[in-house]
């Protein structure tokens, strides 16, 4: 988060991208922390069983597996779009 703040403060990152990347970081870290506590797995290994993803959804404050999957897709797609935009500006 400090690096994102520094990038924004230096003018490398606009406020919207900063907000998007900060929210995505916090969401993904929360998921990763819950997965590590229960399964000792990182974020790249989301549960495959419906029962496990339902439990993870509840642990992260989501109504259910569908809500968690939608949030995951939204945050990762938004973060990817920010990175691609940054790379286009730099190149």
N, CA, C and O atoms as CSV, one atom per row, in Angstrom:
chain,resi,resn,atom,element,x,y,z
A,1,UNK,N,N,0.824,-1.201,0.000
A,1,UNK,CA,C,0.000,0.000,0.000
A,1,UNK,C,C,0.864,1.260,0.000
A,1,UNK,O,O,0.510,2.266,-0.614
A,2,UNK,N,N,1.990,1.194,0.687
A,2,UNK,CA,C,2.892,2.344,0.703
A,2,UNK,C,C,3.430,2.627,-0.700
A,2,UNK,O,O,3.584,3.787,-1.084
A,3,UNK,N,N,3.714,1.578,-1.461
A,3,UNK,CA,C,4.206,1.756,-2.827
A,3,UNK,C,C,3.133,2.388,-3.716
A,3,UNK,O,O,3.441,3.233,-4.557
A,4,UNK,N,N,1.887,1.984,-3.532
A,4,UNK,CA,C,0.796,2.592,-4.303
A,4,UNK,C,C,0.640,4.066,-3.940
A,4,UNK,O,O,0.442,4.908,-4.816
A,5,UNK,N,N,0.730,4.375,-2.652
A,5,UNK,CA,C,0.659,5.776,-2.215
A,5,UNK,C,C,1.797,6.587,-2.830
A,5,UNK,O,O,1.580,7.698,-3.313
A,6,UNK,N,N,3.006,6.033,-2.814
A,6,UNK,CA,C,4.171,6.732,-3.362
A,6,UNK,C,C,4.016,6.944,-4.869
A,6,UNK,O,O,4.359,8.007,-5.386
A,7,UNK,N,N,3.503,5.940,-5.567
A,7,UNK,CA,C,3.293,6.074,-7.014
A,7,UNK,C,C,2.275,7.159,-7.319
A,7,UNK,O,O,2.454,7.942,-8.251
A,8,UNK,N,N,1.202,7.204,-6.530
A,8,UNK,CA,C,0.203,8.269,-6.729
A,8,UNK,C,C,0.812,9.634,-6.429
A,8,UNK,O,O,0.647,10.578,-7.202
A,9,UNK,N,N,1.518,9.733,-5.303
A,9,UNK,CA,C,2.096,11.014,-4.886
A,9,UNK,C,C,3.138,11.530,-5.878
A,9,UNK,O,O,3.324,12.739,-6.021
A,10,UNK,N,N,3.816,10.606,-6.562
A,10,UNK,CA,C,4.823,10.985,-7.554
A,10,UNK,C,C,4.217,11.260,-8.926
A,10,UNK,O,O,4.920,11.663,-9.853
A,11,UNK,N,N,2.895,11.038,-9.054
A,11,UNK,CA,C,2.220,11.319,-10.315
A,11,UNK,C,C,2.231,10.167,-11.310
A,11,UNK,O,O,1.830,10.345,-12.460
A,12,UNK,N,N,2.682,8.994,-10.890
A,12,UNK,CA,C,2.699,7.831,-11.772
A,12,UNK,C,C,1.360,7.106,-11.808
A,12,UNK,O,O,1.115,6.281,-12.689
A,13,UNK,N,N,0.507,7.415,-10.858
A,13,UNK,CA,C,-0.766,6.717,-10.717
A,13,UNK,C,C,-1.853,7.743,-10.427
A,13,UNK,O,O,-1.725,8.536,-9.494
A,14,UNK,N,N,-2.921,7.733,-11.218
A,14,UNK,CA,C,-4.017,8.664,-10.962
A,14,UNK,C,C,-4.839,8.179,-9.765
A,14,UNK,O,O,-4.694,7.040,-9.319
A,15,UNK,N,N,-5.692,9.051,-9.259
A,15,UNK,CA,C,-6.462,8.722,-8.047
A,15,UNK,C,C,-7.370,7.510,-8.238
A,15,UNK,O,O,-7.491,6.687,-7.331
A,16,UNK,N,N,-8.008,7.386,-9.400
A,16,UNK,CA,C,-8.905,6.259,-9.651
A,16,UNK,C,C,-8.132,4.938,-9.689
A,16,UNK,O,O,-8.566,3.949,-9.099
A,17,UNK,N,N,-7.009,4.920,-10.370
A,17,UNK,CA,C,-6.186,3.709,-10.409
A,17,UNK,C,C,-5.665,3.369,-9.018
A,17,UNK,O,O,-5.634,2.201,-8.631
A,18,UNK,N,N,-5.262,4.374,-8.279
A,18,UNK,CA,C,-4.791,4.156,-6.902
A,18,UNK,C,C,-5.890,3.508,-6.066
A,18,UNK,O,O,-5.645,2.538,-5.349
A,19,UNK,N,N,-7.083,4.041,-6.164
A,19,UNK,CA,C,-8.204,3.497,-5.399
A,19,UNK,C,C,-8.517,2.066,-5.831
A,19,UNK,O,O,-8.723,1.194,-4.987
A,20,UNK,N,N,-8.553,1.825,-7.121
A,20,UNK,CA,C,-8.840,0.490,-7.647
A,20,UNK,C,C,-7.807,-0.522,-7.173
A,20,UNK,O,O,-8.164,-1.598,-6.695
A,21,UNK,N,N,-6.529,-0.183,-7.301
A,21,UNK,CA,C,-5.466,-1.107,-6.916
A,21,UNK,C,C,-5.406,-1.311,-5.405
A,21,UNK,O,O,-5.100,-2.410,-4.942
A,22,UNK,N,N,-5.689,-0.279,-4.644
A,22,UNK,CA,C,-5.715,-0.400,-3.180
A,22,UNK,C,C,-6.840,-1.322,-2.739
A,22,UNK,O,O,-6.636,-2.181,-1.881
A,23,UNK,N,N,-8.019,-1.156,-3.312
A,23,UNK,CA,C,-9.153,-2.017,-2.951
A,23,UNK,C,C,-8.899,-3.465,-3.368
A,23,UNK,O,O,-9.207,-4.391,-2.617
A,24,UNK,N,N,-8.344,-3.661,-4.552
A,24,UNK,CA,C,-8.041,-5.012,-5.021
A,24,UNK,C,C,-6.999,-5.666,-4.118
A,24,UNK,O,O,-7.121,-6.844,-3.779
A,25,UNK,N,N,-5.987,-4.917,-3.733
A,25,UNK,CA,C,-4.949,-5.446,-2.848
A,25,UNK,C,C,-5.554,-5.892,-1.514
A,25,UNK,O,O,-5.280,-6.992,-1.035
A,26,UNK,N,N,-6.362,-5.042,-0.935
A,26,UNK,CA,C,-6.977,-5.385,0.355
A,26,UNK,C,C,-7.883,-6.611,0.241
A,26,UNK,O,O,-7.864,-7.477,1.116
A,27,UNK,N,N,-8.663,-6.688,-0.814
A,27,UNK,CA,C,-9.545,-7.837,-1.030
A,27,UNK,C,C,-8.732,-9.120,-1.172
A,27,UNK,O,O,-9.023,-10.120,-0.514
A,28,UNK,N,N,-7.718,-9.091,-2.026
A,28,UNK,CA,C,-6.923,-10.292,-2.276
A,28,UNK,C,C,-6.111,-10.708,-1.055
A,28,UNK,O,O,-5.952,-11.901,-0.796
A,29,UNK,N,N,-5.603,-9.752,-0.313
A,29,UNK,CA,C,-4.867,-10.089,0.916
A,29,UNK,C,C,-5.794,-10.741,1.944
A,29,UNK,O,O,-5.398,-11.684,2.629
A,30,UNK,N,N,-7.015,-10.243,2.050
A,30,UNK,CA,C,-7.977,-10.839,2.974
A,30,UNK,C,C,-8.267,-12.285,2.585
A,30,UNK,O,O,-8.289,-13.172,3.438
A,31,UNK,N,N,-8.488,-12.516,1.290
A,31,UNK,CA,C,-8.707,-13.880,0.813
A,31,UNK,C,C,-7.501,-14.765,1.119
A,31,UNK,O,O,-7.641,-15.872,1.640
A,32,UNK,N,N,-6.337,-14.267,0.793
A,32,UNK,CA,C,-5.124,-15.047,1.020
A,32,UNK,C,C,-4.932,-15.360,2.499
A,32,UNK,O,O,-4.572,-16.482,2.855
A,33,UNK,N,N,-5.166,-14.387,3.348
A,33,UNK,CA,C,-5.020,-14.617,4.786
A,33,UNK,C,C,-5.983,-15.687,5.273
A,33,UNK,O,O,-5.592,-16.550,6.059
A,34,UNK,N,N,-7.233,-15.651,4.824
A,34,UNK,CA,C,-8.213,-16.666,5.242
A,34,UNK,C,C,-7.828,-18.053,4.730
A,34,UNK,O,O,-7.980,-19.046,5.440
A,35,UNK,N,N,-7.333,-18.116,3.501
A,35,UNK,CA,C,-6.907,-19.394,2.939
A,35,UNK,C,C,-5.690,-19.951,3.685
A,35,UNK,O,O,-5.605,-21.155,3.929
A,36,UNK,N,N,-4.774,-19.090,4.036
A,36,UNK,CA,C,-3.580,-19.548,4.760
A,36,UNK,C,C,-3.932,-20.035,6.157
A,36,UNK,O,O,-3.378,-21.031,6.623
A,37,UNK,N,N,-4.831,-19.356,6.820
A,37,UNK,CA,C,-5.227,-19.750,8.179
A,37,UNK,C,C,-5.862,-21.133,8.167
A,37,UNK,O,O,-5.545,-21.971,9.011
A,38,UNK,N,N,-6.749,-21.374,7.225
A,38,UNK,CA,C,-7.516,-22.621,7.216
A,38,UNK,C,C,-6.820,-23.731,6.436
A,38,UNK,O,O,-6.804,-24.877,6.884
A,39,UNK,N,N,-6.241,-23.409,5.273
A,39,UNK,CA,C,-5.736,-24.448,4.379
A,39,UNK,C,C,-4.245,-24.349,4.096
A,39,UNK,O,O,-3.685,-25.204,3.409
A,40,UNK,N,N,-3.598,-23.315,4.619
A,40,UNK,CA,C,-2.186,-23.082,4.340
A,40,UNK,C,C,-1.932,-23.034,2.834
A,40,UNK,O,O,-0.987,-23.640,2.329
A,41,UNK,N,N,-2.812,-22.285,2.116
A,41,UNK,CA,C,-2.687,-22.108,0.672
A,41,UNK,C,C,-2.689,-20.628,0.343
A,41,UNK,O,O,-3.238,-19.813,1.084
A,42,UNK,N,N,-2.068,-20.288,-0.780
A,42,UNK,CA,C,-2.054,-18.917,-1.250
A,42,UNK,C,C,-3.264,-18.603,-2.112
A,42,UNK,O,O,-4.103,-19.470,-2.358
A,43,UNK,N,N,-3.350,-17.377,-2.563
A,43,UNK,CA,C,-4.498,-16.887,-3.312
A,43,UNK,C,C,-4.633,-17.561,-4.669
A,43,UNK,O,O,-5.741,-17.636,-5.199
A,44,UNK,N,N,-3.545,-18.053,-5.246
A,44,UNK,CA,C,-3.622,-18.678,-6.570
A,44,UNK,C,C,-4.321,-20.031,-6.527
A,44,UNK,O,O,-4.490,-20.679,-7.560
A,45,UNK,N,N,-4.725,-20.455,-5.338
A,45,UNK,CA,C,-5.387,-21.750,-5.194
A,45,UNK,C,C,-6.751,-21.592,-4.527
A,45,UNK,O,O,-6.952,-22.061,-3.406
A,46,UNK,N,N,-7.664,-20.950,-5.195
A,46,UNK,CA,C,-9.013,-20.843,-4.637
A,46,UNK,C,C,-9.613,-22.240,-4.503
A,46,UNK,O,O,-9.332,-23.118,-5.319
A,47,UNK,N,N,-10.424,-22.444,-3.497
A,47,UNK,CA,C,-11.040,-23.766,-3.322
A,47,UNK,C,C,-11.828,-24.177,-4.562
A,47,UNK,O,O,-12.398,-23.338,-5.260
A,48,UNK,N,N,-11.849,-25.468,-4.818
A,48,UNK,CA,C,-12.591,-25.962,-5.970
A,48,UNK,C,C,-13.950,-26.529,-5.570
A,48,UNK,O,O,-14.883,-26.535,-6.373
A,49,UNK,N,N,-14.061,-27.000,-4.339
A,49,UNK,CA,C,-15.347,-27.552,-3.923
A,49,UNK,C,C,-16.292,-26.432,-3.497
A,49,UNK,O,O,-15.875,-25.429,-2.918
A,50,UNK,N,N,-17.554,-26.625,-3.794
A,50,UNK,CA,C,-18.568,-25.624,-3.465
A,50,UNK,C,C,-18.631,-25.397,-1.956
A,50,UNK,O,O,-18.808,-24.265,-1.506
A,51,UNK,N,N,-18.489,-26.457,-1.181
A,51,UNK,CA,C,-18.537,-26.332,0.280
A,51,UNK,C,C,-17.386,-25.465,0.800
A,51,UNK,O,O,-17.591,-24.617,1.668
A,52,UNK,N,N,-16.192,-25.675,0.279
A,52,UNK,CA,C,-15.042,-24.888,0.723
A,52,UNK,C,C,-15.169,-23.426,0.330
A,52,UNK,O,O,-14.839,-22.541,1.120
A,53,UNK,N,N,-15.644,-23.164,-0.886
A,53,UNK,CA,C,-15.760,-21.771,-1.308
A,53,UNK,C,C,-16.889,-21.065,-0.556
A,53,UNK,O,O,-16.808,-19.860,-0.315
A,54,UNK,N,N,-17.930,-21.794,-0.187
A,54,UNK,CA,C,-18.996,-21.215,0.650
A,54,UNK,C,C,-18.432,-20.805,2.006
A,54,UNK,O,O,-18.751,-19.731,2.515
A,55,UNK,N,N,-17.599,-21.653,2.586
A,55,UNK,CA,C,-16.985,-21.327,3.881
A,55,UNK,C,C,-16.075,-20.112,3.753
A,55,UNK,O,O,-16.093,-19.221,4.602
A,56,UNK,N,N,-15.285,-20.080,2.694
A,56,UNK,CA,C,-14.402,-18.943,2.458
A,56,UNK,C,C,-15.215,-17.663,2.265
A,56,UNK,O,O,-14.836,-16.599,2.756
A,57,UNK,N,N,-16.322,-17.773,1.556
A,57,UNK,CA,C,-17.188,-16.612,1.342
A,57,UNK,C,C,-17.665,-16.058,2.685
A,57,UNK,O,O,-17.618,-14.849,2.910
A,58,UNK,N,N,-18.114,-16.921,3.559
A,58,UNK,CA,C,-18.585,-16.463,4.872
A,58,UNK,C,C,-17.441,-15.850,5.686
A,58,UNK,O,O,-17.634,-14.842,6.365
A,59,UNK,N,N,-16.266,-16.450,5.619
A,59,UNK,CA,C,-15.110,-15.936,6.362
A,59,UNK,C,C,-14.676,-14.557,5.873
A,59,UNK,O,O,-14.044,-13.803,6.612
A,60,UNK,N,N,-15.010,-14.236,4.646
A,60,UNK,CA,C,-14.601,-12.952,4.074
A,60,UNK,C,C,-15.757,-11.958,3.972
A,60,UNK,O,O,-15.618,-10.897,3.363
A,61,UNK,N,N,-16.887,-12.302,4.562
A,61,UNK,CA,C,-18.004,-11.359,4.616
A,61,UNK,C,C,-18.903,-11.348,3.400
A,61,UNK,O,O,-19.650,-10.390,3.204
A,62,UNK,N,N,-18.857,-12.384,2.574
A,62,UNK,CA,C,-19.724,-12.464,1.399
A,62,UNK,C,C,-20.923,-13.357,1.685
A,62,UNK,O,O,-20.863,-14.260,2.520
A,63,UNK,N,N,-22.010,-13.086,0.977
A,63,UNK,CA,C,-23.254,-13.827,1.195
A,63,UNK,C,C,-23.145,-15.285,0.780
A,63,UNK,O,O,-23.831,-16.144,1.334
A,64,UNK,N,N,-22.292,-15.567,-0.187
A,64,UNK,CA,C,-22.155,-16.940,-0.660
A,64,UNK,C,C,-21.070,-17.038,-1.713
A,64,UNK,O,O,-20.386,-16.063,-2.023
A,65,UNK,N,N,-20.928,-18.246,-2.259
A,65,UNK,CA,C,-19.877,-18.517,-3.229
A,65,UNK,C,C,-20.000,-17.632,-4.469
A,65,UNK,O,O,-18.997,-17.133,-4.979
A,66,UNK,N,N,-21.215,-17.440,-4.949
A,66,UNK,CA,C,-21.416,-16.608,-6.141
A,66,UNK,C,C,-20.954,-15.183,-5.923
A,66,UNK,O,O,-20.307,-14.592,-6.788
A,67,UNK,N,N,-21.284,-14.634,-4.774
A,67,UNK,CA,C,-20.866,-13.271,-4.436
A,67,UNK,C,C,-19.352,-13.164,-4.373
A,67,UNK,O,O,-18.771,-12.204,-4.878
A,68,UNK,N,N,-18.715,-14.146,-3.756
A,68,UNK,CA,C,-17.253,-14.148,-3.659
A,68,UNK,C,C,-16.619,-14.272,-5.042
A,68,UNK,O,O,-15.674,-13.548,-5.356
A,69,UNK,N,N,-17.122,-15.164,-5.854
A,69,UNK,CA,C,-16.574,-15.333,-7.210
A,69,UNK,C,C,-16.714,-14.052,-8.031
A,69,UNK,O,O,-15.787,-13.667,-8.744
A,70,UNK,N,N,-17.866,-13.395,-7.934
A,70,UNK,CA,C,-18.071,-12.137,-8.669
A,70,UNK,C,C,-17.103,-11.066,-8.181
A,70,UNK,O,O,-16.516,-10.344,-8.986
A,71,UNK,N,N,-16.935,-10.961,-6.870
A,71,UNK,CA,C,-16.006,-9.970,-6.317
A,71,UNK,C,C,-14.582,-10.265,-6.770
A,71,UNK,O,O,-13.852,-9.353,-7.158
A,72,UNK,N,N,-14.183,-11.536,-6.723
A,72,UNK,CA,C,-12.846,-11.933,-7.152
A,72,UNK,C,C,-12.623,-11.548,-8.608
A,72,UNK,O,O,-11.593,-10.971,-8.953
A,73,UNK,N,N,-13.582,-11.867,-9.453
A,73,UNK,CA,C,-13.463,-11.554,-10.877
A,73,UNK,C,C,-13.402,-10.044,-11.106
A,73,UNK,O,O,-12.594,-9.569,-11.903
A,74,UNK,N,N,-14.239,-9.304,-10.422
A,74,UNK,CA,C,-14.260,-7.847,-10.578
A,74,UNK,C,C,-12.938,-7.227,-10.143
A,74,UNK,O,O,-12.344,-6.443,-10.883
A,75,UNK,N,N,-12.473,-7.579,-8.938
A,75,UNK,CA,C,-11.228,-6.991,-8.442
A,75,UNK,C,C,-10.033,-7.364,-9.307
A,75,UNK,O,O,-9.204,-6.505,-9.609
A,76,UNK,N,N,-9.928,-8.611,-9.707
A,76,UNK,CA,C,-8.772,-9.006,-10.518
A,76,UNK,C,C,-8.831,-8.401,-11.920
A,76,UNK,O,O,-7.799,-8.004,-12.461
A,77,UNK,N,N,-10.013,-8.325,-12.510
A,77,UNK,CA,C,-10.145,-7.693,-13.835
A,77,UNK,C,C,-9.845,-6.201,-13.767
A,77,UNK,O,O,-9.169,-5.663,-14.644
A,78,UNK,N,N,-10.343,-5.532,-12.731
A,78,UNK,CA,C,-10.090,-4.091,-12.586
A,78,UNK,C,C,-8.608,-3.809,-12.360
A,78,UNK,O,O,-8.061,-2.866,-12.931
A,79,UNK,N,N,-7.955,-4.624,-11.528
A,79,UNK,CA,C,-6.521,-4.441,-11.275
A,79,UNK,C,C,-5.727,-4.684,-12.554
A,79,UNK,O,O,-4.805,-3.929,-12.864
A,80,UNK,N,N,-6.074,-5.726,-13.293
A,80,UNK,CA,C,-5.387,-6.028,-14.559
A,80,UNK,C,C,-5.546,-4.859,-15.540
A,80,UNK,O,O,-4.591,-4.486,-16.222
A,81,UNK,N,N,-6.734,-4.290,-15.610
A,81,UNK,CA,C,-6.973,-3.153,-16.512
A,81,UNK,C,C,-6.100,-1.960,-16.111
A,81,UNK,O,O,-5.567,-1.267,-16.977
A,82,UNK,N,N,-5.954,-1.720,-14.818
A,82,UNK,CA,C,-5.084,-0.629,-14.349
A,82,UNK,C,C,-3.643,-0.871,-14.774
A,82,UNK,O,O,-2.987,0.030,-15.296
A,83,UNK,N,N,-3.151,-2.081,-14.553
A,83,UNK,CA,C,-1.773,-2.401,-14.933
A,83,UNK,C,C,-1.564,-2.245,-16.438
A,83,UNK,O,O,-0.559,-1.682,-16.873
A,84,UNK,N,N,-2.504,-2.741,-17.224
A,84,UNK,CA,C,-2.365,-2.612,-18.676
A,84,UNK,C,C,-2.365,-1.153,-19.096
A,84,UNK,O,O,-1.605,-0.755,-19.979
A,85,UNK,N,N,-3.210,-0.363,-18.469
A,85,UNK,CA,C,-3.246,1.082,-18.762
A,85,UNK,C,C,-1.922,1.745,-18.399
A,85,UNK,O,O,-1.410,2.574,-19.151
A,86,UNK,N,N,-1.377,1.381,-17.255
A,86,UNK,CA,C,-0.089,1.946,-16.829
A,86,UNK,C,C,1.010,1.566,-17.822
A,86,UNK,O,O,1.831,2.401,-18.200
A,87,UNK,N,N,1.016,0.303,-18.239
A,87,UNK,CA,C,2.032,-0.151,-19.185
A,87,UNK,C,C,1.916,0.553,-20.532
A,87,UNK,O,O,2.934,0.807,-21.176
A,88,UNK,N,N,0.706,0.874,-20.972
A,88,UNK,CA,C,0.528,1.600,-22.240
A,88,UNK,C,C,1.067,3.012,-22.122
A,88,UNK,O,O,1.670,3.524,-23.065
A,89,UNK,N,N,0.858,3.652,-20.974
A,89,UNK,CA,C,1.317,5.019,-20.771
A,89,UNK,C,C,2.844,5.053,-20.742
A,89,UNK,O,O,3.455,5.981,-21.273
A,90,UNK,N,N,3.459,4.045,-20.124
A,90,UNK,CA,C,4.912,4.005,-19.976
A,90,UNK,C,C,5.605,3.675,-21.284
A,90,UNK,O,O,6.689,4.193,-21.552
A,91,UNK,N,N,5.001,2.817,-22.112
A,91,UNK,CA,C,5.696,2.387,-23.333
A,91,UNK,C,C,5.532,3.323,-24.488
A,91,UNK,O,O,6.068,3.072,-25.568
